[in-house]
Amino acid sequence: MLDILYRDDHLVAVNKPSGLLVHRSNIDRHETRFALQLLRDQIGQRVHPLHRLDKATSGVLLFALDAASAREVGGQFERNEIGKRYLAVVRGWPPAAGVVDHALSRQFDDYGRRLDADRASTALPALTEYRRLATVELPEAVDRYPSTRYALVELLPKTGRQHQLRRHMKHIAHPIIGDANWGKGVHNRFFQDRFGCRRLLLACTRLDLRHPQDGRTLSIVAPLEKSFGDVLGALGWEAIRG
């Protein structure tokens, strides 16, 4: 069963585990479990997905329970009015805080298939604020240096482009650990071997929105999945959850 974080007559939010698709996709034809169907069966009513999380990303996933709420909250997402907070473990030590202002084009279709260059859309403005929460230096020659550095960062996307956080962290040379597309394989393999971590270390930990019925501010918070929390503990960051 999915962990329900919030539910009323109009909205329901779950803590999506890493490895679970939001809905059916042609790129993962072998998959038989999807958050949309699991939640629908769990609560016994139709649900409307309001946004997406990558299969490998865990955290707050929000659905509407009626068409009017779906339109209202969907509009908030489209206008970038919803606050989104993520935690990620990245390679290297980024600055203490900063902004990634780097336009992004659509590289994949709705089913996860990579688009040809002539089919890719024009790059659109994309903005991500970040804050470094913790750092560690390990005496391991993972890459070409005698030691290796990692950081825990808070990511606040101000736009909602495709794979924005993963691509933005790659753009500033601090890719997210476990990212098979924009990460660095040698570091991903190190985390697999050293910490038994075979997931993307990216999680949506909070959504802030206006309730579609009465307009009150609603903050939905998700605890980190155990697989993510175990890595933080192994790196000495057990007490740092943002």
Buried (B, 14 or more C-beta within 10 A) or exposed (E): EBEEBBEEEBBBBBBBBBBBBBEEBEBEEEEEEBBBBBBBEBBEEEBBBBBBBBBBBBBBBBBBBBEEBBEBBBEBBEEEEBBBBBBBBBBBBBEEEBEBBBEBBBBBBEEEEEEEEEEEEEEEEBBBBBBBBBBBEEEEEBEEEEEBBBBBBBBBBBBBBBBBBBBBBBBBEBBBBBBEBBBBEEBBEBBBEBBEBBBBBBBBBBBBBBBBBEEEEBEBBBBBBEBBBBBBEBBEBEEEBB
